[in-house]
Amino acid sequence: MTTDNDASTGSRRKPWHELPRSVRAGIEDVLGGRVTVATSQPGGFSDGLAARLELADGRKAFAKAVDVGAAPGVAAFHRREVVVNGGLPGGAPVPELLGSYDDQGWVALVFEDIDGALPVQPWREDELVRVIDALTDLSRRLTPAPPSLNSPGVFPRLGGWGRLADSPRSLAKLGRIAPVAAREMDRHLALEALLPEVMVGETLAHGDLYPFNVLLTQDRVVVVDWPHAWVGPAYADLVMLLGSVALGGVDPEPYAARHPLLRGVDPVAVDVLVSAQAGFLLAAACSMDSADPGTDPKLERMMTALGRASLWWLSLTRPAPVRAVSGRAVCIPCEFVGTSPVRAGRR
């Protein structure tokens, strides 16, 4: 599905020939043909197969598969992705799910092949503009969220400051990998308290919208990997993507200030999401034990870098000591109020 151009992504891929014969046969049954060439794709962080397939009759597809026993969390994500992709409306810029295979020991998904590439990192101006412009159409197509996907019990991968504050071990690691965040813990806890009301909305958000989940073709922007979708505000995915662009030294604020999805949005609501994104990433990174052979060091480094990038964006937009979302005030300690630029373009 993709040509990898990001050496910082994970490296736990399993080649096609190492899959059990029954799983390979199950994928071929979905495709209705014999696989003659399988090219493993190294990008991304999930365990298991991720490969472009060529069939004897010339057709192409993309498949991913995982051993449930070896990676139960990834298997749960795969099963969730079957549900989400099955509920997405026609015409949405996502790969078509051709079918799935699940024998309880292995889970596999088979998609149409997308002849595209990941955005170049650090971002090129033209590609970034193209992607964030496409998010306007994506949001429109997914508002309101498909009824089958608008169900309780599905929570976004946001927040984590409370967990960090309650764990001395994680807090100590945070002090090493993101010392400013550790010093500003009270600020982030105050913002996190507003997260439940900021999350309210009726748009299906991708929920993991980073550059490694975007493919660019000659005329399309295609968003892949949907297991973390949730229902919330229309601008959630835009904020997540913009939080990541700072990783390449790009200031997200000019793009946010002029984007239609953020027009009229309270800047504090954006701050809450940016902080919550950083909190999730840094809490996950701080929970990882570098000495554990099961820890993917590339994933840990990427989560740390993305979390710090979001914090950098937030540092450019210091809020006033007391702000409110939906009439509810949040007190920010005065020590966090600076003279950095504010989001004047969206106030």
VOPAGU-2260 file (C-alpha; in pm, 1 decimal, decimal comma):
REM VOPAGU-2260
SITE   aa  ch    i         X         Y         Z
SITE  MET   A    0       0,0       0,0       0,0
SITE  THR   A    1     285,2     233,8      66,2
SITE  THR   A    2     647,5     297,8      -7,1
SITE  ASP   A    3     819,3     373,9     322,0
SITE  ASN   A    4    1029,8     688,2     342,7
SITE  ASP   A    5    1056,5     719,4     720,4
SITE  ALA   A    6    1343,4     528,2     876,1
SITE  SER   A    7    1214,0     611,9    1223,4
SITE  THR   A    8     911,9     384,0    1193,9
SITE  GLY   A    9     909,1      36,1    1341,9
SITE  SER   A   10    1076,2    -277,0    1213,6
SITE  ARG   A   11     869,6    -574,0    1339,3
SITE  ARG   A   12     730,0    -686,1    1007,0
SITE  LYS   A   13     683,2   -1054,3     925,8
SITE  PRO   A   14     741,4   -1160,4     563,3
SITE  TRP   A   15     469,9   -1339,2     367,1
SITE  HIS   A   16     651,5   -1672,7     356,0
SITE  GLU   A   17     664,7   -1689,1     738,1
SITE  LEU   A   18     286,3   -1680,1     774,6
SITE  PRO   A   19     120,3   -2016,8     842,4
SITE  ARG   A   20       6,6   -2186,1     523,6
SITE  SER   A   21    -357,5   -2166,6     640,3
SITE  VAL   A   22    -335,5   -1787,8     681,0
SITE  ARG   A   23    -181,2   -1739,9     337,6
SITE  ALA   A   24    -457,4   -1957,9     193,6
SITE  GLY   A   25    -721,5   -1755,3     377,8
SITE  ILE   A   26    -589,8   -1430,9     230,4
SITE  GLU   A   27    -582,7   -1586,2    -116,8
SITE  ASP   A   28    -943,1   -1701,8     -68,3
SITE  VAL   A   29   -1042,2   -1340,9       4,6
SITE  LEU   A   30    -867,5   -1231,7    -314,5
SITE  GLY   A   31    -987,4   -1521,7    -525,6
SITE  GLY   A   32    -641,5   -1579,4    -668,9
SITE  ARG   A   33    -288,7   -1701,9    -601,8
SITE  VAL   A   34     -25,4   -1462,9    -462,9
SITE  THR   A   35     293,8   -1475,6    -666,7
SITE  VAL   A   36     485,5   -1177,9    -524,5
SITE  ALA   A   37     467,4   -1028,9    -174,4
SITE  THR   A   38     667,8    -718,0     -95,3
SITE  SER   A   39     692,5    -641,0     274,9
SITE  GLN   A   40     639,2    -277,9     372,8
SITE  PRO   A   41     867,0    -168,4     658,7
SITE  GLY   A   42     680,5     150,3     756,9
SITE  GLY   A   43     458,3     172,5    1063,1
SITE  PHE   A   44     486,8      18,7    1406,8
SITE  SER   A   45     251,6    -281,2    1421,5
SITE  ASP   A   46     375,2    -637,3    1451,9
SITE  GLY   A   47     298,8    -888,5    1177,0
SITE  LEU   A   48     256,2    -883,8     802,0
SITE  ALA   A   49     220,3    -560,9     605,6
SITE  ALA   A   50     276,9    -639,3     238,3
SITE  ARG   A   51     181,0    -545,7    -113,2
SITE  LEU   A   52      64,5    -852,7    -297,7
SITE  GLU   A   53      70,6    -933,8    -667,7
SITE  LEU   A   54    -154,3   -1210,3    -794,6
SITE  ALA   A   55    -104,7   -1454,0   -1078,4
SITE  ASP   A   56    -372,5   -1273,0   -1281,3
SITE  GLY   A   57    -195,4    -937,1   -1244,5
SITE  ARG   A   58    -416,5    -786,6    -974,9
SITE  LYS   A   59    -263,4    -616,2    -672,3
SITE  ALA   A   60    -370,4    -577,3    -310,3
SITE  PHE   A   61    -238,7    -485,4      30,7
SITE  ALA   A   62    -264,4    -720,1     329,1
SITE  LYS   A   63    -178,6    -705,4     694,7
SITE  ALA   A   64    -198,5    -990,9     941,4
SITE  VAL   A   65     -97,2   -1063,2    1298,6
SITE  ASP   A   66     -57,2   -1358,4    1532,6
SITE  VAL   A   67    -318,1   -1310,5    1808,3
SITE  GLY   A   68    -107,9   -1489,5    2067,9
SITE  ALA   A   69     207,3   -1291,6    1993,6
SITE  ALA   A   70      39,5    -949,7    1968,9
SITE  PRO   A   71    -313,6    -952,6    2115,5
SITE  GLY   A   72    -334,1    -573,5    2122,7
SITE  VAL   A   73    -256,0    -543,4    1753,3
SITE  ALA   A   74    -507,6    -820,2    1679,7
SITE  ALA   A   75    -775,8    -622,3    1865,2
SITE  PHE   A   76    -690,5    -317,8    1653,9
SITE  HIS   A   77    -718,5    -525,8    1335,6
SITE  ARG   A   78   -1062,2    -651,2    1438,7
SITE  ARG   A   79   -1172,2    -298,8    1522,0
SITE  GLU   A   80   -1047,8    -180,7    1182,7
SITE  VAL   A   81   -1268,8    -438,0    1010,8
SITE  VAL   A   82   -1567,4    -283,5    1188,4
SITE  VAL   A   83   -1467,4      76,1    1115,5
SITE  ASN   A   84   -1384,0      25,5     747,5
SITE  GLY   A   85   -1704,4    -167,2     701,0
SITE  GLY   A   86   -1900,2     131,9     830,3
SITE  LEU   A   87   -1727,6     410,8     636,9
SITE  PRO   A   88   -1939,7     579,7     369,0
SITE  GLY   A   89   -1871,7     528,0       1,5
SITE  GLY   A   90   -1652,4     793,9    -152,2
SITE  ALA   A   91   -1448,1     853,1     162,7
SITE  PRO   A   92   -1075,5     882,5      83,9
SITE  VAL   A   93    -985,6     548,4     239,2
SITE  PRO   A   94    -871,8     215,6      92,8
SITE  GLU   A   95   -1152,3     -27,0      15,9
SITE  LEU   A   96   -1157,4    -325,3     250,0
SITE  LEU   A   97   -1179,0    -628,5      20,4
SITE  GLY   A   98   -1225,9    -877,0     302,3
SITE  SER   A   99   -1080,5   -1024,8     617,9
SITE  TYR   A  100    -966,7   -1357,1     762,7
SITE  ASP   A  101    -992,0   -1452,1    1129,9
SITE  ASP   A  102    -931,7   -1802,8    1259,3
SITE  GLN   A  103    -896,6   -1682,3    1621,1
SITE  GLY   A  104    -523,0   -1752,1    1603,3
SITE  TRP   A  105    -450,3   -1502,4    1323,4
SITE  VAL   A  106    -633,2   -1193,1    1200,3
SITE  ALA   A  107    -579,6   -1057,8     848,9
SITE  LEU   A  108    -722,1    -767,1     651,9
SITE  VAL   A  109    -704,3    -730,7     274,1
SITE  PHE   A  110    -737,0    -389,3     108,8
SITE  GLU   A  111    -723,0    -247,5    -238,6
SITE  ASP   A  112    -369,1    -149,6    -332,1
SITE  ILE   A  113    -304,1     224,3    -327,2
SITE  ASP   A  114     -29,8     333,6    -563,9
SITE  GLY   A  115      95,3     614,7    -343,7
SITE  ALA   A  116     372,2     728,6    -113,4
SITE  LEU   A  117     400,4     870,0     235,1
SITE  PRO   A  118     443,9    1247,2     261,6
SITE  VAL   A  119     807,5    1350,4     262,4
SITE  GLN   A  120     942,2    1420,0     610,7
SITE  PRO   A  121    1015,9    1687,9     718,7
SITE  TRP   A  122     703,5    1818,6     550,6
SITE  ARG   A  123     720,9    1989,1     215,0
SITE  GLU   A  124     498,7    2295,7     196,3
SITE  ASP   A  125     299,2    2175,3    -104,0
SITE  GLU   A  126     228,5    1832,4      46,5
SITE  LEU   A  127     130,4    1971,9     385,4
SITE  VAL   A  128    -113,7    2218,6     230,3
SITE  ARG   A  129    -256,3    1941,8      14,1
SITE  VAL   A  130    -315,1    1714,4     313,0
SITE  ILE   A  131    -467,8    1970,4     549,0
SITE  ASP   A  132    -692,8    2095,9     268,5
SITE  ALA   A  133    -811,6    1737,5     215,7
SITE  LEU   A  134    -911,5    1715,0     582,1
SITE  THR   A  135   -1192,8    1962,3     518,5
SITE  ASP   A  136   -1354,0    1720,4     273,1
SITE  LEU   A  137   -1283,1    1421,5     497,7
SITE  SER   A  138   -1455,6    1592,3     789,1
SITE  ARG   A  139   -1755,7    1681,2     573,4
SITE  ARG   A  140   -1796,1    1323,6     453,8
SITE  LEU   A  141   -1777,4    1186,0     807,4
SITE  THR   A  142   -2022,7    1430,8     966,4
SITE  PRO   A  143   -2242,8    1305,2    1113,3
SITE  ALA   A  144   -2054,7     988,4    1195,8
SITE  PRO   A  145   -2200,2     668,9    1047,6
SITE  PRO   A  146   -2458,3     539,9    1300,4
SITE  SER   A  147   -2289,3     200,6    1322,7
SITE  LEU   A  148   -1968,3     369,9    1441,6
SITE  ASN   A  149   -2128,0     620,0    1679,3
SITE  SER   A  150   -2138,8     391,2    1978,2
SITE  PRO   A  151   -2047,7     443,1    2345,4
SITE  GLY   A  152   -1740,0     280,8    2489,3
SITE  VAL   A  153   -1497,3     390,8    2216,4
SITE  PHE   A  154   -1249,8     637,0    2363,7
SITE  PRO   A  155    -984,2     842,5    2184,1
SITE  ARG   A  156    -616,3     794,8    2246,4
SITE  LEU   A  157    -590,5    1127,2    2423,8
SITE  GLY   A  158    -478,6    1229,9    2769,8
SITE  GLY   A  159    -242,5    1069,4    3014,6
SITE  TRP   A  160    -123,2    1346,5    3243,4
SITE  GLY   A  161    -318,9    1202,9    3535,2
SITE  ARG   A  162    -154,9     862,9    3489,6
SITE  LEU   A  163     185,8    1026,9    3470,6
SITE  ALA   A  164     126,7    1227,3    3786,2
SITE  ASP   A  165      21,7     913,0    3975,6
SITE  SER   A  166     331,4     711,3    3880,3
SITE  PRO   A  167     661,3     815,8    4041,7
SITE  ARG   A  168     852,9     595,0    3797,8
SITE  SER   A  169     683,4     745,3    3491,3
SITE  LEU   A  170     712,6    1096,0    3632,2
SITE  ALA   A  171    1085,7    1048,7    3681,6
SITE  LYS   A  172    1123,2     934,8    3320,7
SITE  LEU   A  173     915,5    1230,8    3202,2
SITE  GLY   A  174    1161,1    1457,5    3380,8
SITE  ARG   A  175    1437,1    1306,9    3168,3
SITE  ILE   A  176    1270,2    1297,4    2827,9
SITE  ALA   A  177    1049,4    1608,6    2851,6
SITE  PRO   A  178    1159,1    1818,1    3151,5
SITE  VAL   A  179     945,4    2119,8    3059,0
SITE  ALA   A  180     635,5    1901,2    3059,0
SITE  ALA   A  181     724,9    1767,7    3402,1
SITE  ARG   A  182     760,7    2122,4    3536,1
SITE  GLU   A  183     427,5    2224,2    3382,1
SITE  MET   A  184     233,0    1922,9    3507,3
SITE  ASP   A  185     -25,6    2137,7    3689,1
SITE  ARG   A  186    -103,2    2322,1    3369,2
SITE  HIS   A  187    -159,4    2002,2    3174,3
SITE  LEU   A  188    -373,1    1850,2    3448,1
SITE  ALA   A  189    -592,4    2161,2    3437,7
SITE  LEU   A  190    -630,0    2133,9    3061,3
SITE  GLU   A  191    -695,1    1760,0    3083,6
SITE  ALA   A  192    -986,6    1827,6    3318,3
SITE  LEU   A  193   -1160,8    1998,3    3023,5
SITE  LEU   A  194   -1106,1    1709,1    2783,1
SITE  PRO   A  195   -1448,4    1540,4    2825,3
SITE  GLU   A  196   -1637,1    1850,0    2707,0
SITE  VAL   A  197   -1388,0    1932,9    2431,8
SITE  MET   A  198   -1425,8    1580,1    2291,4
SITE  VAL   A  199   -1795,8    1632,6    2223,2
SITE  GLY   A  200   -1891,5    1634,3    1855,2
SITE  GLU   A  201   -2054,9    1436,0    1575,2
SITE  THR   A  202   -1767,2    1378,5    1333,3
SITE  LEU   A  203   -1588,2    1046,4    1293,9
SITE  ALA   A  204   -1222,3    1125,5    1357,0
SITE  HIS   A  205    -941,0     899,4    1240,3
SITE  GLY   A  206    -779,2     931,2    1582,0
SITE  ASP   A  207    -421,5     851,6    1476,6
SITE  LEU   A  208    -361,5    1098,6    1197,6
SITE  TYR   A  209      13,6    1117,9    1164,4
SITE  PRO   A  210     213,9    1134,3     838,6
SITE  PHE   A  211     273,3     758,1     837,8
SITE  ASN   A  212    -103,5     705,4     800,8
SITE  VAL   A  213    -139,1     925,1     491,8
SITE  LEU   A  214     -73,7     823,1     132,2
SITE  LEU   A  215     -39,5    1064,8    -155,8
SITE  THR   A  216    -125,3     949,4    -505,6
SITE  GLN   A  217    -111,0    1160,5    -816,2
SITE  ASP   A  218    -459,1    1302,0    -752,8
SITE  ARG   A  219    -573,2    1178,3    -410,0
SITE  VAL   A  220    -497,1    1206,4     -40,2
SITE  VAL   A  221    -580,0     868,0     112,8
SITE  VAL   A  222    -601,1     809,5     488,3
SITE  VAL   A  223    -517,0     455,3     602,3
SITE  ASP   A  224    -529,0     253,3     927,8
SITE  TRP   A  225    -858,6     332,9    1102,8
SITE  PRO   A  226    -872,5     117,2    1420,2
SITE  HIS   A  227    -854,9     418,6    1653,4
SITE  ALA   A  228   -1150,8     609,4    1507,3
SITE  TRP   A  229   -1376,7     793,4    1751,3
SITE  VAL   A  230   -1658,5    1047,3    1735,0
SITE  GLY   A  231   -1576,3    1404,5    1830,3
SITE  PRO   A  232   -1526,1    1757,9    1698,8
SITE  ALA   A  233   -1471,5    1816,3    1329,2
SITE  TYR   A  234   -1126,6    1966,5    1386,0
SITE  ALA   A  235    -978,8    1682,9    1596,0
SITE  ASP   A  236    -779,6    1518,3    1315,9
SITE  LEU   A  237    -652,6    1852,9    1190,8
SITE  VAL   A  238    -518,4    1940,1    1536,0
SITE  MET   A  239    -351,7    1600,0    1565,9
SITE  LEU   A  240    -180,0    1632,3    1228,9
SITE  LEU   A  241     -68,6    1989,0    1293,7
SITE  GLY   A  242      71,6    1884,7    1629,3
SITE  SER   A  243     303,5    1648,6    1447,4
SITE  VAL   A  244     434,1    1895,9    1187,1
SITE  ALA   A  245     639,8    2073,2    1453,2
SITE  LEU   A  246     853,9    1758,1    1460,6
SITE  GLY   A  247    1010,6    1882,6    1137,9
SITE  GLY   A  248    1054,6    2238,2    1263,6
SITE  VAL   A  249     737,7    2368,6    1095,1
SITE  ASP   A  250     530,9    2622,5    1291,7
SITE  PRO   A  251     173,7    2482,4    1289,3
SITE  GLU   A  252      12,0    2809,0    1393,5
SITE  PRO   A  253     -15,4    2985,6    1054,3
SITE  TYR   A  254    -187,7    2678,1     908,5
SITE  ALA   A  255    -423,7    2653,5    1205,8
SITE  ALA   A  256    -507,1    3024,4    1196,2
SITE  ARG   A  257    -642,5    3011,7     841,2
SITE  HIS   A  258    -798,8    2665,0     829,6
SITE  PRO   A  259   -1179,7    2659,7     791,5
SITE  LEU   A  260   -1221,8    2372,9    1040,2
SITE  LEU   A  261   -1079,7    2592,9    1316,8
SITE  ARG   A  262   -1267,9    2908,5    1225,8
SITE  GLY   A  263   -1455,9    3024,5    1533,8
SITE  VAL   A  264   -1317,7    2747,2    1755,2
SITE  ASP   A  265   -1219,0    2859,5    2106,1
SITE  PRO   A  266    -838,8    2849,5    2123,1
SITE  VAL   A  267    -858,8    2687,0    2465,7
SITE  ALA   A  268   -1035,1    2388,3    2309,8
SITE  VAL   A  269    -741,0    2353,0    2071,9
SITE  ASP   A  270    -497,5    2381,9    2362,2
SITE  VAL   A  271    -683,3    2104,3    2543,8
SITE  LEU   A  272    -653,0    1868,5    2245,2
SITE  VAL   A  273    -287,5    1953,8    2182,5
SITE  SER   A  274    -203,2    1894,6    2547,9
SITE  ALA   A  275    -407,8    1573,6    2553,5
SITE  GLN   A  276    -228,1    1447,7    2244,6
SITE  ALA   A  277     108,1    1513,5    2407,5
SITE  GLY   A  278     -13,2    1352,1    2728,6
SITE  PHE   A  279    -112,2    1029,9    2557,0
SITE  LEU   A  280     216,0    1005,9    2367,0
SITE  LEU   A  281     442,1    1088,1    2659,7
SITE  ALA   A  282     250,3     867,9    2904,7
SITE  ALA   A  283     287,6     577,2    2661,0
SITE  ALA   A  284     658,9     646,4    2614,1
SITE  CYS   A  285     715,4     676,0    2989,6
SITE  SER   A  286     542,3     342,6    3050,5
SITE  MET   A  287     789,1     163,3    2823,4
SITE  ASP   A  288    1089,6     -10,2    2972,8
SITE  SER   A  289    1391,2      28,7    2746,5
SITE  ALA   A  290    1547,0    -281,0    2903,4
SITE  ASP   A  291    1248,0    -495,0    2809,3
SITE  PRO   A  292    1321,3    -686,4    2485,7
SITE  GLY   A  293     954,8    -646,6    2394,6
SITE  THR   A  294     989,1    -268,6    2376,4
SITE  ASP   A  295    1024,9    -121,8    2027,8
SITE  PRO   A  296    1285,7     154,3    2073,6
SITE  LYS   A  297    1180,4     322,3    1749,4
SITE  LEU   A  298     820,9     345,4    1871,6
SITE  GLU   A  299     935,5     487,2    2204,7
SITE  ARG   A  300    1150,5     748,5    2031,7
SITE  MET   A  301     873,0     841,8    1790,6
SITE  MET   A  302     614,1     883,3    2067,6
SITE  THR   A  303     856,4    1098,3    2264,4
SITE  ALA   A  304     937,6    1314,2    1962,8
SITE  LEU   A  305     572,0    1359,1    1862,8
SITE  GLY   A  306     474,3    1441,8    2220,2
SITE  ARG   A  307     746,3    1703,1    2248,5
SITE  ALA   A  308     645,0    1847,7    1910,5
SITE  SER   A  309     289,2    1901,1    2035,3
SITE  LEU   A  310     424,0    2067,4    2349,0
SITE  TRP   A  311     630,9    2302,3    2134,7
SITE  TRP   A  312     317,7    2415,2    1951,5
SITE  LEU   A  313     143,8    2467,8    2284,5
SITE  SER   A  314     439,5    2672,0    2411,8
SITE  LEU   A  315     379,8    2924,4    2132,0
SITE  THR   A  316      23,1    2987,5    2247,5
SITE  ARG   A  317      30,0    3046,6    2623,2
SITE  PRO   A  318    -325,9    3100,5    2750,1
SITE  ALA   A  319    -430,5    3366,5    2997,3
SITE  PRO   A  320    -451,7    3266,6    3366,3
SITE  VAL   A  321    -827,0    3197,1    3346,1
SITE  ARG   A  322   -1000,5    3084,0    3030,3
SITE  ALA   A  323   -1321,4    2896,7    2966,2
SITE  VAL   A  324   -1470,6    2640,9    2733,5
SITE  SER   A  325   -1851,6    2627,3    2720,9
SITE  GLY   A  326   -1868,3    2863,0    3018,1
SITE  ARG   A  327   -1644,8    2651,5    3242,5
SITE  ALA   A  328   -1331,7    2822,9    3372,0
SITE  VAL   A  329    -989,8    2664,0    3386,9
SITE  CYS   A  330    -725,1    2816,0    3610,0
SITE  ILE   A  331    -374,3    2816,7    3471,1
SITE  PRO   A  332     -93,8    2893,5    3718,2
SITE  CYS   A  333      52,5    3237,2    3650,0
SITE  GLU   A  334     401,4    3094,1    3605,5
SITE  PHE   A  335     282,6    2943,4    3274,2
SITE  VAL   A  336     163,5    3274,4    3131,3
SITE  GLY   A  337     425,6    3412,6    2896,9
SITE  THR   A  338     466,0    3663,4    2621,6
SITE  SER   A  339     475,1    3414,5    2335,8
SITE  PRO   A  340     254,5    3474,7    2032,0
SITE  VAL   A  341    -115,2    3390,7    2071,3
SITE  ARG   A  342    -367,5    3253,2    1826,0
SITE  ALA   A  343    -479,4    3598,4    1722,8
SITE  GLY   A  344    -600,4    3471,0    1388,1
SITE  ARG   A  345    -871,5    3256,7    1546,6
SITE  ARG   A  346    -987,2    3467,2    1842,6
